[in-house]
Amino acid sequence: MTYDIIVVGAGIVGLATALKIKEKDQTLKVLVLDKENEIADHQTGNNSGVIHSGLYYKPGSLKATNCIKGYNMLIEFCDKYGVPYELCGKIVVATSKDEIPYLHKLHERGTQNGLTNLKLLQKEELKEYEPHVNGLEAIRVPQTGIIDYKVVCEKYAEVLQESQDNSLKLGEKVLDIKTNASGSTVITQKNSYDTKLVVNCSGLYSDKVARFTEQKMDVRIIPFRGEYYELVREKQYLVKNLIYPVPDPNFPFLGVHFTRMIHGGIEAGPNAVFAFKREGYTKSDVNITEMLESLAWPGFQKVVSKYWRTGLGEMYRSFSKQAFTKALQKLLPEIESKDLKPGGAGVRAQACDRKGGLIDDFLILENKSAINVCNAPSPAATSSLSIGDTVSDLALKRFT
Ligand SMILES: Cc1cc2nc3c(=O)[nH]c(=O)nc-3n(C[C@H](O)[C@H](O)[C@H](O)COP(=O)(O)OP(=O)(O)OC[C@H]3O[C@@H](n4cnc5c(N)ncnc54)[C@H](O)[C@@H]3O)c2cc1C
C-alpha cells in the first residue's frame, strides 16, 4: 500500500494536520495511523477541555501566534460542524500582594497578543464574577471557553474520511520507519506502508518515532502526570466558570485551577508529577525501561538538580489530599477536603533538551523523510488547526 503522506498519531495535532493537508490538496493520498483502538486516547482525550485565549504567551512566540489563530479557526470549525462549546470566560486571580505585578504584566501581555475587553478587577468586582473566590485583584478574560476535545477530534476524523483517498487506521503501532531513495516504509505490527513523507504527531512518543528517521535527536520527552479532583455535586455552586491562579513565570504549567466542564461538573487540578511511565495515568503505573530512560537523560538530571524542591512539592500534593486542598483553598477558602473526590488524569509530553531546558514553545524538526512535531504542549488542543496549517504547509512544499 502506497501513500503520499502518513501521519503517525490520531491525537488532535495529527488529525488537524491531515485535515489541513486534505483541504489544501485533495489529490494527495493520506493515511493516519494510531496504535490505540480509539482516536484522541492520550493527551487530547484527557486534558482540561479549555479553549485558551492566548493570554500568557510571549508575544511573537509560536505559542502566542498559533493560540490566537487556532482559537479563531477552532470556533469557526465548531460553528460550521455543530461541535458544542461555550465561551464562558475565566478569571486569573492574585491572592497575595507579590503576585499583583505579574498579574498586571499578564494584562499587558494579553493586550499585546491582541485580546480585547480584558478587564482588571478589584476585590469587590471580582466577587461579582466568582462570589466565593478569595483574591486581591484579578483579570477577567472573556474569550476563554470550554469544550470536549475528543468530540472535536471525532468531527476532524469524520470530515477527513469524507474523501476516499484519506483513511484512518487504528490499532496500528508504528514499530519502525525504514527510509529509502523514494521515501519510507512505515512498519506497524500488522502491515507495512510505503510513503513519500512521514509526519510524526505521536505526542508522548514523538521523540521515539522521530528517532526512526532522525539521527541527531537531542530532545527527550519527559512525561508529567496531571491529576484532577472533582467537586462533589453539593459544592459545585462554589465555582461559576473557570478560576486560575497567577502562574509562576518559571513554571507556567504549574498551578491548580477550577474548570467547569462542558458536560457538567467542576474539575480541580491538574498538578504535574513526574510519571514513571509515558502513559502512566495512575501512581502505580510503572515502566522500568521508560523510567530509567527519563532518569538517565542528562537534561532531566539537570532539571531535577535545579528544581527538586518544586518537584517534591508537586509529589507531596499528589499523595496528600490535604495538601492539594490547601493549594485550592488559596483561591477558594470555603473548600474542604471532603468536597473533593478523585477525578481523572492526563499525562503531558514535556520535551526536555540535553542542557536541561524544558522546551516551552512548539518544536518541529524536519529531515528528508519526515516532519517531526516534537513538542506540542498546551495550548496545542486550542491551536490544533493552526499547528495543522503550519505543518501541512511544510508537508505540501515537498510536493510542489
Ligand atoms: C493534563 C493536561 C491538560 C491539558 N489541558 C489543555 C487545555 O485545557 N487546553 C489546551 O488547549 N490544551 C491542553 N493540554 C494540552 C493538549 O491536550 C496537548 O497539547 C494536545 O492534546 C497534544 O496533542 P497531540 O496530538 O500532539 O498528542 P496526543 O493527543 O497525545 O496524540 C498522540 C497520538 O499518537 C499516538 N501514538 C504514539 N506513539 C505511536 C506509535 N508508535 N504508533 C502509532 N501511534 C502512536 C498515541 O496513541 C496518540 O493517540 C493539556 C494537556 C494535558 C496533559
The ligand as an SDF file (V2000), in Angstrom:
LIG
                    3D

 53 58  0  0  0  0  0  0  0  0999 V2000
   -3.4690   17.2840   31.8300 C   0  0  0  0  0  0  0  0  0  0  0  0
   -3.4890   18.1030   30.5720 C   0  0  0  0  0  0  0  0  0  0  0  0
   -4.3370   19.2180   30.4560 C   0  0  0  0  0  0  0  0  0  0  0  0
   -4.3360   19.9780   29.2910 C   0  0  0  0  0  0  0  0  0  0  0  0
   -5.2680   20.9770   29.1300 N   0  0  0  0  0  0  0  0  0  0  0  0
   -5.3580   21.6190   27.9320 C   0  0  0  0  0  0  0  0  0  0  0  0
   -6.4250   22.5460   27.6930 C   0  0  0  0  0  0  0  0  0  0  0  0
   -7.3040   22.7260   28.5240 O   0  0  0  0  0  0  0  0  0  0  0  0
   -6.4490   23.2010   26.5040 N   0  0  0  0  0  0  0  0  0  0  0  0
   -5.4850   23.0000   25.5390 C   0  0  0  0  0  0  0  0  0  0  0  0
   -5.5510   23.6570   24.5010 O   0  0  0  0  0  0  0  0  0  0  0  0
   -4.5000   22.0910   25.7290 N   0  0  0  0  0  0  0  0  0  0  0  0
   -4.4440   21.3900   26.8880 C   0  0  0  0  0  0  0  0  0  0  0  0
   -3.4720   20.4400   27.0740 N   0  0  0  0  0  0  0  0  0  0  0  0
   -2.5190   20.1980   26.0110 C   0  0  0  0  0  0  0  0  0  0  0  0
   -3.1220   19.3620   24.8920 C   0  0  0  0  0  0  0  0  0  0  0  0
   -4.0240   18.3980   25.3730 O   0  0  0  0  0  0  0  0  0  0  0  0
   -1.9910   18.7030   24.1110 C   0  0  0  0  0  0  0  0  0  0  0  0
   -1.0290   19.6840   23.8070 O   0  0  0  0  0  0  0  0  0  0  0  0
   -2.5040   18.0780   22.8070 C   0  0  0  0  0  0  0  0  0  0  0  0
   -3.5830   17.2170   23.1010 O   0  0  0  0  0  0  0  0  0  0  0  0
   -1.3920   17.3450   22.1050 C   0  0  0  0  0  0  0  0  0  0  0  0
   -1.9710   16.6380   21.0410 O   0  0  0  0  0  0  0  0  0  0  0  0
   -1.1230   15.5750   20.2110 P   0  0  0  0  0  0  0  0  0  0  0  0
   -1.9840   15.1560   19.0900 O   0  0  0  0  0  0  0  0  0  0  0  0
    0.2130   16.1690   19.9370 O   0  0  0  0  0  0  0  0  0  0  0  0
   -0.8450   14.3960   21.2510 O   0  0  0  0  0  0  0  0  0  0  0  0
   -1.7620   13.1650   21.7110 P   0  0  0  0  0  0  0  0  0  0  0  0
   -3.1490   13.5850   21.9500 O   0  0  0  0  0  0  0  0  0  0  0  0
   -1.0420   12.5300   22.8480 O   0  0  0  0  0  0  0  0  0  0  0  0
   -1.7560   12.2100   20.4580 O   0  0  0  0  0  0  0  0  0  0  0  0
   -0.6400   11.4370   20.0860 C   0  0  0  0  0  0  0  0  0  0  0  0
   -1.1540   10.1480   19.4750 C   0  0  0  0  0  0  0  0  0  0  0  0
   -0.0470    9.4060   18.9550 O   0  0  0  0  0  0  0  0  0  0  0  0
   -0.3100    8.0360   19.1400 C   0  0  0  0  0  0  0  0  0  0  0  0
    0.9500    7.3060   19.0770 N   0  0  0  0  0  0  0  0  0  0  0  0
    2.0330    7.4220   19.9020 C   0  0  0  0  0  0  0  0  0  0  0  0
    3.0110    6.5970   19.5210 N   0  0  0  0  0  0  0  0  0  0  0  0
    2.5720    5.9190   18.4310 C   0  0  0  0  0  0  0  0  0  0  0  0
    3.1290    4.9100   17.6020 C   0  0  0  0  0  0  0  0  0  0  0  0
    4.3600    4.4170   17.7880 N   0  0  0  0  0  0  0  0  0  0  0  0
    2.3730    4.4340   16.5670 N   0  0  0  0  0  0  0  0  0  0  0  0
    1.1120    4.9160   16.3570 C   0  0  0  0  0  0  0  0  0  0  0  0
    0.5380    5.8560   17.1280 N   0  0  0  0  0  0  0  0  0  0  0  0
    1.2560    6.3720   18.1500 C   0  0  0  0  0  0  0  0  0  0  0  0
   -0.9830    7.9710   20.5140 C   0  0  0  0  0  0  0  0  0  0  0  0
   -1.7260    6.7870   20.6760 O   0  0  0  0  0  0  0  0  0  0  0  0
   -1.8440    9.2290   20.4900 C   0  0  0  0  0  0  0  0  0  0  0  0
   -3.1570    8.9850   20.0700 O   0  0  0  0  0  0  0  0  0  0  0  0
   -3.4520   19.6560   28.2280 C   0  0  0  0  0  0  0  0  0  0  0  0
   -2.6170   18.5420   28.3380 C   0  0  0  0  0  0  0  0  0  0  0  0
   -2.6590   17.7380   29.4660 C   0  0  0  0  0  0  0  0  0  0  0  0
   -1.8340   16.5090   29.5170 C   0  0  0  0  0  0  0  0  0  0  0  0
  1  2  1  0
  2  3  1  0
  2 52  2  0
  3  4  2  0
  4  5  1  0
  4 50  1  0
  5  6  2  0
  6  7  1  0
  6 13  1  0
  7  8  2  0
  7  9  1  0
  9 10  1  0
 10 11  2  0
 10 12  1  0
 12 13  2  0
 13 14  1  0
 14 15  1  0
 14 50  1  0
 15 16  1  0
 16 17  1  0
 16 18  1  0
 18 19  1  0
 18 20  1  0
 20 21  1  0
 20 22  1  0
 22 23  1  0
 23 24  1  0
 24 25  2  0
 24 26  1  0
 24 27  1  0
 27 28  1  0
 28 29  2  0
 28 30  1  0
 28 31  1  0
 31 32  1  0
 32 33  1  0
 33 34  1  0
 33 48  1  0
 34 35  1  0
 35 36  1  0
 35 46  1  0
 36 37  1  0
 36 45  1  0
 37 38  2  0
 38 39  1  0
 39 40  1  0
 39 45  2  0
 40 41  1  0
 40 42  2  0
 42 43  1  0
 43 44  2  0
 44 45  1  0
 46 47  1  0
 46 48  1  0
 48 49  1  0
 50 51  2  0
 51 52  1  0
 52 53  1  0
M  END
$$$$
